[in-house]
Amino acid sequence: MQQKDKNTEIEKRFKEVIDKVIQTAEAKGWETNILSSDKKTWKYASINVKRYTGSWVEGNFDITIDNGVKVSKQIISVFNPQGLSDLQDAIMAELSTLPWLSSSKNIKELEAAAITKIERLLKRFHRVARQLHHRHDDRETLIIQDEYDVQDLLHALLCLFFDDVRPEENTPSCAGGSSRVDFLLKNEKIVIEAKMTNLKLKDKKIGEQLIIDIKRYQSHPDCKTLVCFVYDPDAFIRNSAGLIKDIEGKHDNLDVRLIISPTI
């Protein structure tokens, strides 16, 4: 590719990214303003966004385009940053649809953004479950009593952030048996395994089950990251820090995360 053609392509991609950011923000009700735009190297831009929801929410997104796209958030409205993180996630999801964003570096950034969304959701799971108890006129609601209830609510919450959520996928057999994956996010190569503690399922048993699960998921063709979620509303887990230390980390080529909610 000649230098002139290469520069034209760089400029084209720069404008595509800026357009995606602005379109995504405005579609979600944000006002946008381009603060700066690098028209020499076509690598850097800064876009201000703000929205009125009873009070003004405002922030800047600094964009770097160099072997991928990085979008950094700067919060301006310190007392009311609500919605800026969700907007950042939405922007990254939209940018991932650009066909030329296929470098391994950028894929890792998108995977990291997906993990961040999942972890935020799981850490707030107990808050959502408690809120469901309070309905107008004491109407019927979902009461979390067992692992199946956890899965039902988790599935609904995941659908807020991910288009392709596949429940109960079969994992490859391990020692003559097989297991069902609670949720597979195929595009992101993430599996989410959900458990709920009870009188018979505490620290030791949970740990033993997760170790077995990890061995199974190591051979799953669509799993690069395993997120283990343990819902512990009655505080049966006595040593959450120890359990996390034992489970989290690299297991061969599988990255394992563990979220326990609520935490004491």
Secondary structure, 3 states (H helix, E strand, C coil): CCHHHHHHHHHHHHHHHHHHHHHHHHHCCCEEEEEEECCCCCCEEEEEEEEECCCEEEEEEEEEECCCEEEEEEECCCCCCCCHHHHHHHHHHHHCCCCCCCCHHHHHHHHHHHHHHHHHHHHCHHHHHHHCCCCHHHCCCCCCCCHHHHHHHHHHHHCCCCCCCEEEEECCCECCECCEEEEEECCCCEEEEEEECECCECHHHHHHHHHHHHHHHCCCCCCCEEEEEEECCCCCCCCHHHHHHHHCEEECCEEEEEEEECCC
